[in-house]
Amino acid sequence: MNDYLVKALAYDGQVRAFAIKTTETVGEAQRRHYTWPTASAALGRTMTAGVMLGATLKGEDKITIKIEGGGPIGLILVDSNAKGEVRGYVTNPQTHFDLNEHGKLDVRRAVGNEGTLTVVKDIGMREQFSGQVPIVSGEIGDDFTYYLVSSEQVPSSVGVGVLVNPDNTILAAGGFLLQLLPGTDEVIISKIEQRLKEIPPISKLIEKGLSPEDILAELVGKDNLKILEKMPVSFVCPCSKERIERAIISLGQEEIEAMINEDEKAEAQCHFCNETYHLTKEELIDLKKQAI
C-alpha cells in the first residue's frame, strides 16, 4: 500500500487530526543516502513530521525544517510542501548506536539535545515565516510538539516512529498530529491526554498493519472522527540537470572557463536525493557561451 496522509476533525470539530504512513517514503530516503538504523530513524521521524506540518499549508506553500542538536548525526534538513512531497538528508548518514535502555533506536544520542529546531515557512509572501525553539528531547516527536506549542501557540501532540529491518531497510514508518482548536472542552482534553498515555508507539501500530484512519480511530475513537481528505505522500526532489546547468551559468564565464581548463568536466551532487550530474567539456563550453 502506498504512503498517504489523512486529514480529519475529531470531537465535533474541536480537534484537528492528521495521521500518516511513510514507510515507502522513508525507505526511499534510506536507499538514496545509505543511512544506518539510528540515522534512518532520526531522518525518517523528521520527514514524517515535516509532511504533517506541510499538510497544514495550502497551494504552493513550502516548509523547511532544520534540526541542529549538536549530536554526531549533524544537521538534519527536510523540505516538504502542501502536496505531500518531501525530501531530506542528514550530514552523517552512517550514524548508529546500540539500542537505548528502552530497547529502541537511540535517536536522542544521535541528534543531541544541545541545539535548535528551526521551521521556515514559504507561503508566497515577501518575507518568510521562521520559528525556532531549543531542542528539548532529541527524540524528534517531543521537539515538534514543543515547537508547535511554543512558536505557533497551538496545543499539539506529535507522534512519529520508524522501525528498521536487520538489513537496514525500513520496516515501518509513520506518525500522527493532534491539535486542539480554540475552545476545546476540558473533558475532551483529558480524554486525549489519557489516550496518549495508553496507545502503543506509532511505529508498532503501523507494523501491525493499522492504516492512518485506524490510527486516528485508536487516538480519538471512530465515532468521534470525521475524515476530511486523503493525500498521497512520496519522496520528491525537484533537482535536475537543467537546474545544475542554470546554476553553473550563474557562476559567470570566468568561473566556467576555470572548470574547463582545470578539469575539462564538472560534477554536481544533490544533497537531498544524492543524485549526481555529470557535464562534459563540450557541455561546459556551451554553458560558457550562455553566461554573461
FENFENLIN-V758555 format. One record per run of one state. SS is the DSSP state (a for helix, b for strand, c for the rest). FROM is the first residue (numbers start at 1). LEN is the number of residues. If there is no record, write none. Layout:
SS_FROM_LEN / SS_FROM_LEN
This chain:
c_1_3 / b_4_7 / c_11_4 / b_15_7 / c_22_1 / a_23_11 / c_34_3 / a_37_18 / c_55_7 / b_62_7 / c_69_7 / b_76_6 / c_82_3 / b_85_6 / c_91_16 / a_107_5 / c_112_4 / b_116_7 / c_123_6 / b_129_6 / c_135_6 / a_141_10 / c_151_5 / b_156_9 / c_165_5 / b_170_11 / c_181_5 / a_186_13 / c_199_3 / a_202_6 / c_208_4 / a_212_9 / c_221_1 / a_222_3 / b_225_8 / c_233_1 / b_234_2 / c_236_5 / a_241_9 / c_250_3 / a_253_10 / c_263_2 / b_265_5 / c_270_6 / b_276_5 / a_281_10 / c_291_2
